[in-house]
Amino acid sequence: MAERITGKTELIGLFATPIRHSISPQMHNEAFQRLQLDYAYLAFEVGQEQLPSAIQSIKTLGMRGANLSMPNKQLACHYMDYLSPAAKLAGAINTIVNDNGVLTGHITDGTGFMSGLLQEGIQIIGKKMTLLGAGGAATAICIQAALDGVSSIAIFDRYPEKYKEKIATIKNETNCTIQIYDLADSAKLHLEVKNSAILVNATNVGMKPLENETPIHDRSIFRKDLVVVDVIYTPRETIMLKQAREAGCQTLNGLGMLLWQGAAAFQLWTGKEMPVAEIKELLF
């Protein structure tokens, strides 16, 4: 690293909490080094209270940009000069690009999720998805899945009324049938999953400090032809994924989504394609 840092090195940050588990710094710094690009990527423990000043620091320090993760993806939208079309539709961002003091917010989670499925040979176009959660990452997944041609999406959240207007907007912008329900309605959840090809957890249930919990309490919901995905990657196998695997489901954690959303952000900052195959072999 010392050999790479120069007086012209541009900084890119990651603002989230908790954050010390993240492998994004390893991923991006390795990619910078392999392509001999003069950037450095660092993680910063930033919550919602610190977020406004952290985003201002992007301009103040002349940073090239930043990534955002929980709990900052939605709040950060308010501090952008511009939002990409997908980010505006999602109401959330995970990537900031700084062009001479002008900040543009992007959302790459959805494209990362869909790319991760394809890399594993999982085809869900024309099929039904059940999605747990309606926050930033969940919304990005919903938008991209709908745009790519998933036929219908059943969303379950603890506060469905909060997201009904956003879901209506996504429905109007796509050809996908989308409905949102209360996560506490276990009977409805079981019914929707029964008719789905894929079940996706996009909540924080399963990661620290909730690593001993699961959003699915009825194991009979899992069947052998169901694909089960948890966007969490630390731990590598959440309780939900373990239960699904034991039931014979094909399971996938969030590492693929992390890699491919990172590759999309990498290209936004540098204009270069991340050497994905090499990074995957090294870190995954």
Phi, psi and omega in degrees: 000318183300325180289338182273327186289129178229179177290348181254001182299130180262138184264139171235135185246166171235118183250112180192169171205129358288158188222342188292347177278349190293140174257006179301318178301318177298316183299309183288318181295324176294319179294319177302315183294318181295328179263002180056049177258141187269066177229157172224142185239124182230149179263138180231132179284100185228122174257189185294327180294323182271349188301315180304315181288328178295317179293322176299327180295335177300317177287314184300317183269357181066034177294153178286333179163200183198160166257156177229140172227189184304138007254032196255356191295323182276315181300324184298335180304325185291345184252010179268151172280325179217156173235142174293160180306317181293321179293321179296320179292322182283331186070027182204154177224155172232358182220133175243133175244128180256111176250094178054045177090358177257120185260127176243130180263134179235160173235117181247002182299317183294314178295324177296318180297310182294322177295321179298321177296314182300322180296336179264006179076020181265119181252119180238004179296132182082003182246178183257143178238139167251129188236124178265121182106152180221017179280205187301304181295317180299317180296319178298318178297315180301313182298310184292320178299318179295316180295325183282344175117015170297134190289319181207153182224126173255118183254136177236129181215157178293335182232068186299326181298328181298331188249003185298321180294318179296317180298320178298322179295316179297318179301319182290337183264355182225176177258018185265141173275119184231130176229150178237139184227169178282128181298336180286348181275083186295327179295316179294320178300313180300318181295316182292320179294325180302329182259011184253152175272339185213140175242126185236127172264116177240025173264177177266008179284113184126343176250163181305137003269017183252030185293344179262013181241166178217145177281350180249119184252353178245103184296340181293350179291336182275136176223160190295331181267010179266131172271130181239124183237136172240122183288352175288140176237356172227108005288160182296328176233107177286170178301319180299315180294322179297315180296320180294318179298316180296336178274358178095007180285152167284127184239155181210132176267190187274005183295320179296317177298318178301314182297312187281329173291326176295321178297322178293318178295318179305316180291325178297320181284319191252341186076007182245155176275130176295138175285076191302314183300319180291319180293319179298317180296324183283317191253342189245000000 
